[in-house]
Amino acid sequence: MSDELAPVWHQMGTKRYWKELVGIDRVEDEELRGRIEALDQQELFDFYWTTQNQAGRLLRGGATDPRIANWIVRQGLRVWEDHRDDPGSFPGELPETAGLTDLSALAAGLYRQRHGAAIDEIDPRKDH
């Protein structure tokens, strides 16, 4: 995961990202997966980059493991904000019952399956 912020023109608005997709509080895996699967090509692209940005903010704030940062994002806005505001609270490892942990990987896999391209290799300044 890059330390750079995702291009601002390819990020979802935070209201839609957190309230309608990822959730303020943790959403069940199947419900969240269904929400992401329902996204169209542009929305999926923007969701991927927004997720990368949210996890990247945790990594720049003190998280050392991208897997942990992605898991925190997946837990919803409240948990993400708690960890963002208290970098010392990052868990040392993923819980055994972590379930769906990496929303970026899910979005990238769906994008490749549907559109035959690696989402992180597409120039975000061009139409895709």
C-alpha positions in Angstrom: 0.0 0.0 0.0 1.3 3.4 -1.0 2.0 6.1 1.6 0.5 8.6 -0.8 -3.1 9.7 -0.6 -5.3 8.3 -3.3 -6.1 10.9 -6.0 -8.8 13.1 -4.6 -10.9 12.9 -7.8 -11.2 9.1 -7.3 -12.3 9.1 -3.7 -15.9 8.6 -2.6 -17.4 11.1 -0.3 -17.0 10.2 3.3 -20.8 10.2 4.0 -21.4 7.6 1.3 -18.3 5.6 2.1 -18.9 5.2 5.8 -22.6 5.6 6.2 -23.9 3.7 3.1 -21.1 1.2 2.5 -18.6 0.3 5.3 -20.9 1.4 8.1 -20.6 3.6 11.2 -20.5 0.4 13.2 -19.4 -3.0 11.9 -21.7 -4.4 9.3 -22.0 -8.2 8.9 -19.7 -9.7 6.2 -22.4 -10.8 3.8 -24.2 -7.5 4.0 -21.0 -5.6 3.4 -20.0 -7.9 0.5 -23.4 -7.4 -1.1 -23.1 -3.6 -0.9 -19.7 -3.7 -2.5 -20.7 -6.1 -5.2 -23.6 -3.8 -6.1 -21.2 -1.0 -7.1 -20.7 -0.1 -10.7 -17.3 0.2 -12.4 -16.6 3.8 -11.3 -18.0 3.4 -7.8 -15.9 0.2 -7.3 -12.8 2.1 -8.5 -13.5 5.0 -6.2 -14.3 2.6 -3.3 -10.9 0.9 -3.7 -9.0 4.2 -3.6 -11.0 5.5 -0.7 -10.3 2.3 1.2 -6.6 2.6 0.4 -6.6 6.2 1.6 -8.4 5.3 4.9 -6.0 2.5 5.7 -3.0 4.6 4.6 -4.0 7.3 7.1 -3.7 4.7 9.8 -0.3 3.6 8.5 0.9 7.2 8.5 -0.5 7.6 12.0 1.4 4.7 13.6 0.0 1.4 12.4 2.8 -0.8 11.2 0.9 -3.7 9.5 -1.3 -3.0 6.4 -3.4 -6.1 7.4 -4.2 -4.5 10.7 -5.0 -1.1 9.1 -7.3 -2.7 6.6 -9.0 -4.7 9.4 -9.6 -1.5 11.4 -11.2 0.2 8.3 -13.5 -2.8 7.9 -14.7 -2.4 11.5 -16.6 0.9 10.7 -16.2 4.6 11.2 -16.3 4.6 15.0 -13.5 2.0 15.4 -11.5 3.7 12.6 -11.7 7.1 14.4 -10.8 5.6 17.8 -7.6 4.1 16.4 -6.8 7.1 14.3 -7.1 9.3 17.4 -5.1 6.8 19.6 -2.4 5.2 17.6 -1.2 3.3 20.6 -4.4 1.3 20.5 -3.6 -0.6 17.3 -3.9 -4.4 17.9 -0.7 -6.4 17.5 -2.4 -9.1 15.4 -5.7 -9.9 13.7 -8.3 -11.5 15.8 -8.9 -15.2 15.1 -12.5 -14.5 14.1 -11.6 -11.6 11.8 -13.8 -12.7 8.9 -13.7 -10.3 5.9 -10.7 -8.1 6.7 -9.5 -6.4 3.5 -12.0 -4.4 1.6 -9.4 -3.2 -0.9 -8.6 -6.8 -1.9 -12.3 -7.5 -2.3 -12.8 -4.4 -4.5 -9.7 -5.3 -6.5 -10.8 -8.9 -7.1 -14.3 -7.8 -8.2 -12.8 -5.2 -10.5 -10.4 -7.7 -12.1 -13.2 -10.3 -12.5 -15.6 -7.8 -14.1 -13.3 -5.6 -16.1 -10.2 -7.8 -16.7 -7.8 -5.2 -15.3 -5.8 -4.8 -12.1 -7.3 -1.8 -10.4 -4.1 -0.6 -8.9 -2.3 -0.6 -12.3 -4.9 1.8 -13.9 -3.9 5.4 -14.3 -6.5 7.1 -12.2 -6.2 10.3 -14.2 -7.7 8.5 -17.2 -11.1 7.1 -17.8 -11.3 3.4 -17.1 
